Amino acid sequence: MLRIRLRRVGKKGSPSYRIVVADSAAPRDGAYVEWIGQYNPMVDPPAVVLKEDRAIAWLSQGAQPSDAVKRIFDRDGIYEKLRSPQEEPVAVEEQIE
């Protein structure tokens, strides 16, 4: 099973995290399938850079986010974008009479 979770990077005392898609059996800082963003809790407010299209794609394929990533996705509105259907542009045809 695939999980979307945080992978710690940065030096001692100054953590930052990559948001990655990894196998649930892989260790925290082990191999991952795809890197979809980063999270820096050391700045105020915490900085999040996220590839929203890739996050939505992985969630729709069944990847399960960790608790911390769920909170990040809730704050950024990823679940709302996942639930709302993609609105197709409607072509307006003008009739010439």
C-alpha positions, 0 to 999 in steps of 0.5 A: 500500500502506498502512503503520502507522508513526510520525509525528514531532511535538513540538519540537526535542530533545523528540520524540513520535510519532503512530502513523498509517496512511498511504500508503507513498509519503507522506513521514514527516510527510505526510498520513495516513489515520487516527491510531491512537495515540501514542508518547512515548519521552522518559519512562521507561518509554516511554508508548504510547497505542493504539486497539487495535481500530483497529490490529487492524482495519487489520492485518486489512485488510492494512496493514503496520507499520514496524519500530518499530511492530512492536516496539510492537505486540509489546510491547502484545500486538496480534499475539496479539489478532489471531491469537486468534479472538474468543471468542463468549459461550456461552449456558448453557441451563438445563433445567427438568424 
